[in-house]
Amino acid sequence: MALTADVLIVGGGIAGLSLASALSSEYPDLEVILVEAEQTLAYHTSSRSARQLIPSYGPPQVRQLTERTLDLIREFEQELPEPILVPRSFMLVGAEADVTARASGAMQRISISEAESLCPQIAAAGFEAAGLDTTAFGSNTEALLQYHHTRAEAGGCRILTGAPVHSVQRLRSGWEAGAGAHGVHAAVVVNAAGAWADELAVLSGVATQGLRPYRRSAAVVNAANPPTPDAPMVAAADDTFYFRRDDAGVLVSPSESIPSVPEDAQPRSEDIAELINRLNRLTTLGIGDVVRSWTGLRTQAAHGLPVVGFDPEASGFFWLAGQGGYGFQTSSGIAELASRLIAGGETDQRITGALAPQK
């Protein structure tokens, strides 16, 4: 079927859906189509989130986008029967040098005794230092994704699932893309393809941005001594683990960052077993059986920032990729920024300059 649009968004994760939501609601005169290779939206990394938004996490530009995302989500919540955000502090523990290096923005230094009172399970670990971000939130990622899905379609966005992009060609009048059984002509193609972003660029004849996917696994486990429901999420400042209370037990992760090819990443049982052994040595959680486990891909550029903006050489090709571990916590702020860039609105040049695709 031949379709036309002003904007074609490739990728139905949190990045693509957030942009579709922003464009369709804020710029109703633009015709928007979103295509997703899988039959289900947000199938890959976006469905495998830690569900924590941390204002003190990431470089300054990311922290600014996180604050804006939190403000926007609070606005979205006014339209919903239940909140998306639930207060849940974030605590870093570890060596003094590691905590000092990671404690930024909204994070405050606390004593080890204060840390142990917030999470007694770490008392036996002998950590030197701790920091606490009380402005962090747990997030209902399913509700946020559904909100953007509903808002996008209500604004007229057409969403096509099971439509992998197999061809993209630049024409004088824009771009011609083959997505599943559909042919789509669009003035702008948005590359929100996650781990496949550089592959989509190659398919489109556009220079890549050096984006690399990295594995990050997690599991929900049973624990004899779980944290209380109001306990903070706890992370090692040297990026060797994190854990928090979950409705089904305790969510744990080895916080690994292992280079990967773009794929439907699957957990490795040995990684989860090693993590459980480590946490049972360091804490009094008393972890037992694994309830379920998963692995997602966190895709990022070498500079560690998202890549957002029009390609400097391929007219009409827009990058919305490389969010790394900041996907949900920056999603609405980045979507607002990206929609303004696409529609020709005003933006903060300090942010757009830092995130702009490189030549």
ABEGO torsion letter per residue (X at the ends): XBBBBABBBBEABAAAAAAAAAAAAABAABBBBBBBABABBGABAAAABAGBBBAABEBAAAAAAAAAAAAAAAAAAAABABBABBBBBBBBBEBAAAAAAABBEABBBBBAAAAAAABAAAAAAGBABBBBBAABBBBBAAAAAAAAAAAAAAAGBBBBBGBBBABBBBBAAEBBBBBEABBBBBABBBBAAEAAAAAAAAAAGBBBAGBBBBBBBBBBBBBABBBBAABBBBBBAAGABBBBBBAAEBBBBAGBBBBBBBBBBBBBAAAAAAAAAAAAAABAAGBBBBABBBBBBBBBBAAGBBBBEBBAABBGBBBBBGAEAAAAAAAAAAAAAAAAAAAGBBBBAAAAAAABBBX
